[in-house]
Amino acid sequence: MERGSLDGTLTREGLDGALARDRLDGALARAKGLKLMIFDVDGVMTDGTLYYSERGEELKAFNIQDGHGIKMLRQYGVEVALITARSSRAVELRAANLGITHLYQGVEDKRGAYAALLAKLGLVAGQSGYMGDDLLDLPLLGRCGFAASVPAAPEALRNRAHYVTRAGGGHGAVREVCEFILRAQGALERAISAHLL
C-alpha cells in the first residue's frame, strides 16, 4: 500500500493506515508493562445474554478458548482479576476453574474494588489493564494503563479503549486480548511453542 502521493503528501488511505499503526503500536507499548489484567464478565467473558432456569438460577455460557487465554496470561506472569456488577454462582465457579483468586462481584462502583486490588498487589495503575463493555466500565478504562473493549460496546467506550477486539464478547474476545498482551510482552511464541513439544 502506498503511503503518499507523488507530491509527498499522505493519501487518505495512507493516513488511515499510519494512524492505525500508531494506535496499534501505542496499545502494544501499554500492554508490554502489564502485571495485572482485569476483566468484566457479562458482555466480555460472555455474550451478555442472561439465561434463567425454571428455578430462577442464572446461567452463563463461557468460551473455552477465553479460559485458556487467561491461563496462559497467568502462566507468563500476568495476574488476572474479575470485577463485575452482577453476582453469580456461575462466575464464582468459572473463576475457581481458571485459578482466579481476585474476584469482585456485585460491584456497581468499580473504582473502590480497583483501588483495593492495586493496593493488595502493590501495583500502580499503569501496570494494570481492564476490559469492559458498558458505561459502568468507563471509570476503570480511564484509570488503567491498558484499556480494551468489544465491538458491541457503546461508542463512548470504544473511543476510549486502546484496543477493541474483532471477536465479540463470549466469542473469543478475551482470548484475543490475552494473546495481544502476550505478544506485547514477547511471550506469545513461547506460549505457542510450549504446545509443540
Residue, then its C-alpha position, 0 to 999 in steps of 0.5 A: m500500500e502506498r503511503g503518499s502521493l507523488d507530491g509527498t503528501l499522505t493519501r487518505e488511505g495512507l493516513d488511515g493506515a499510519l494512524a492505525r499503526d500508531r494506535l496499534d503500536g501505542a496499545l502494544a507499548r501499554a500492554k508490554g508493562l502489564k502485571l495485572m489484567i482485569f476483566d468484566v464478565d457479562g458482555v466480555m467473558t460472555d455474550g451478555t445474554l442472561y439465561y434463567s432456569e425454571r428455578g430462577e438460577e442464572l446461567k452463563a455460557f463461557n468460551i473455552q478458548d477465553g479460559h485458556g487465554i487467561k491461563m496462559l496470561r497467568q502462566y507468563g506472569v500476568e495476574v488476572a482479576l474479575i470485577t463485575a456488577r452482577s453476582s453469580r454462582a456461575v462466575e464464582l465457579r468459572a473463576a475457581n476453574l481458571g485459578i482466579t483468586h481476585l474476584y469482585q462481584g456485585v460491584e456497581d462502583k468499580r473504582g473502590a474494588y480497583a483501588a483495593l486490588l492495586a493496593k493488595l498487589g502493590l501495583v500502580a495503575g499503569q501496570s494494570g489493564y481492564m476490559g469492559d463493555d458498558l458505561l459502568d466500565l468507563p471509570l476503570l478504562g480511564r484509570c488503567g494503563f491498558a484499556a480494551s473493549v468489544p465491538a458491541a460496546p457503546e461508542a463512548l467506550r470504544n473511543r476510549a479503549h486502546y484496543v477493541t477486539r474483532a471477536g465479540g464478547g463470549h466469542g473469543a474476545v478475551r482470548e484475543v486480548c490475552e494473546f495481544i498482551l502476550r505478544a506485547q510482552g514477547a511471550l506469545e511464541r513461547a506460549i505457542s511453542a510450549h504446545l509443540l513439544 
